[in-house]
């Protein structure tokens, strides 16, 4: 089974990029399941019903999230509804942990997709991701064959620690949030695929997808930051393809994708 996972999608530029590339990617990499982190999907902050429906129409199967989960007024309603194949970090105490994972059937295999958020350097105060993931995996032990974790975190140390903690217990552990792709993709000794951060799908000439001038000015002047998505039409595609062995549900290969395409904004 081949899993295609996109890092943080930054607003309309990312949505347009998916529309352009996804059919070709699915064919090229023989993709069975497409997952994308939608933390910045709706103009940089969280998700809306319309933006979720849009990218699902392009071929995304499941959307995960992160620290911007609650930045739109529709977020809690979307989470509670269970629709749109959208999951938010399971260790947010505001909602039942079941809103943080989804089990779907792909090629006769049951795949658990689980979203967690880190605690290091983030302003939120989530529950312990180690304890929460333990409970979810234990409670659903007989319900899935393959497990995929999106860990939305700031610190590479926390990501690696949790990734190693889950080695052999999940098929792949994929970091998101920093928008900067790391080059540490590997298969851990127990068979889990790992990368500290998948990166982003967003404007290349930017700071994390934002207009560089706004970010630099805020850092120099310490003034209030205005989130403005860069209007650069060169879009950086940060993603990974993970090949999972159908026999033992462990990863056979992880391929990092880091390329730039041009879109019509």
N, C-alpha and C positions, 0 to 999 in steps of 0.2 A: 504494500500500500504506500502511495506517495502523498505526503501532506505538504501543501504550499501555505506558508505562513508569512503575512506581510506585517512589518513593523508599523508604528504609529502612523495612521493616515491623517494628513494635515489638510483639512478643509476641502474646498472645491477642487484645487489642483490635484489632490490625491484621488478624488472621486473620478475626475476626468482621465487620469492616468490609468486607473483600473479599467475603465470602460475601453480604453485603447489597447491595453496589453493583455488583459486576462484571457481572452479566447486563445491567443497564441501561446501564452504560458501554459495553459492547461493541456494543450496539445503537445508542446515541446517536452514538458516534464512528466507527461502521462499522469496528471493529477487526479486523485480520487476525492480529496477533501480540501477546501479552501477556507482558511481562517485569517482574520485581519483584526488588528487592534484599532478600535475606533475611539480612543480617548480624545482625539482632537478632530473628530470627523465633521462636526457641525461648526464650521468656521473657526476651528481651533479649540473649541471648548465643548466636550461631551458629544452626545448624540441626540437626534430627533427622530421621530417616526419617518419623516420624509427622507432623511439621509440614510437611514437604515434600509428602507425599502429600495432606495436608489442603488446602493451597492449590492444588495441581494439580487437585484435585477441584472447586474453585471456578472454574477456568478459566485459571490462570496456566500459561503454556507453558514458560518458562525462568526459573530463579532464579539470581541472581548473589550474590556475597558480599563480604567485606572483611576488616578486621583481626580480627574475631571468628570467622573461619573455623574455627580450631582450638579453640574454647572448649567444644565438646562432644566426648565420647569417640567418637561415631559419625562425625565429620567426615572423617577420613582414609579410613575404609572407604567412605563415600559417594562421595568424590572418586575413589578408585581403581576403584570399581565402574563408574563411568560412567553409572549409572542415575539416575533421578529428574530428569533434565534440569537438573542442578545444576552450576554452574561456579564455581571459586574463582579468585582473582587469578593470572593467568598468570605474573607475575613473582615469585611465591614460589618460592624455589629448592628447597623440600622435595619438590615434585612435578614431574613432566614438564609442560612448558608446554602440552601438549595438553589438560590438565585445566582450562585456563583459557579455553577457547573451545569453541564448538559451532557446527556448520553444519547448518542444517535447511532443508527446502524449504517455502516458503509461496507459494501461488498461482503455482506453477511457477518461482518465483525461489529461488535459493539464498542464504540469509541467514546471515552469520557474526555471532555474538554473542560479544563478547570482554570479559573482565573483567580489570582491572588495579588495582593499589593504588599510592598515592603514597609518596614517601620523606620529604617535608618534614613535620616535627612529629609523625611517628608513631614508635612505639617499635620497630616491626618493622624488619628490614633486608633488604628485597626487592631483587631485581635492578633494573637501570635500566629503567623502563617505556618509555622512548624506544627503546632497543635491542631490547627484547623485542617490542614491537608491530611494529617494522620487520621483524623476522624472521618473525613470524607472518603478516603481510600478504604478505611476499615468498614464503614457503613455500606459501601457499594462494592465490596470485594468480589461478589459473585455476579455483578451487573455489567461488567465491562471486560473487554479483552485488551484494549489499547488505551493508554492514558497520556494526554497532552496537557502540559502546564504552561500558561502564560503568566510569568511573574513580573509585575509592573513595579520596578524598584529603582532607586537612585544609586545605591552602593553596589559596586561589583563584588565586594566581599560578602555581602548578604546574599546576593544572587548565587554566587559560587557555593557558599555554605549550604544553602537550601537545595541547590542542584545536586551536590554530592550526597546530601542527606537522603535524597529521593532516588539516587542511582539504583537501578535494577527494579525499582518499584513503579516507575513511569517510563513511557517510551521516549518522550523528549521533554526537555525543560528549556523554554525559550524566554529570554529576558526582553522586556520592553521598557519604555519611558524616557530614556535619555536622548533619543533621536539620533544618537551617534553610534554607528555600527561598529561592533568589536570584531576582531579577527581571531577569536579564540574558539571557533567552532570545533567540536571534537565529539568522539564517542567515549563516554566514561567506561571504566573497567567493567561495570555491571551491565552495560549495554544501553544506557540512556544517552540520547543525543543532547548536546548542550551548546548554548551560546549566551554570553552575558547580555548582549543587546542586539536585536535584529536590525535596529536603526529605524528609519522613517521612510514614508512615501510622501515627499513634499518638495518645495522649491529648493533647488541646489544653492542658489546665491541667496543665502539667508542664514539666520541663526535659529536653528531648530524649527525652520519653516517660517519664521517671522522676518519682517523687514529688518535688515541688519542695522540701518540707521536708528530705528526706534530703540533697539536693544542697546546699542552702543551709547546713545544719548542717555538712556535711563541709568546705565552703569556709571557714566561720568557724573551726571547731575544728581543722581539719587531721587529723581522725580518719579511721579506715578507712571507705571508702565502701561502703555497702550498696546494691546495685542492686535497687531496688524500682519496678516499673512502676506508674504512676499509675492510680488506680481511677476517674478521670474517664470518664464515658460519652460525652462529646463528642469525637469522633475527627476529627483533622485529616487530610485527604486531600491529600497532595503527589504530584503526578504530571504527566506531560506526554504529549501525543499528537503524534507526528511523522508528517507526511504525506510519503511518499517517491515521487518520480517513477519510474514503472515503466520509462520510456525511458532515463533516464541514471543512475538509482540515487542521485541527489542529493535533498536535502530541499527540499520546496516550502513547507512551513509547520511551525512548532512552536507548539503551544498549551499554555500552562501552566495546570494545574488546581490550585486552592488553595481548598478548601471544607471545611466542618465538617458532619459528620452525627452523629446520635445512634444508639447501639447499645444492646442489652440485654446487659450483662455477666453 
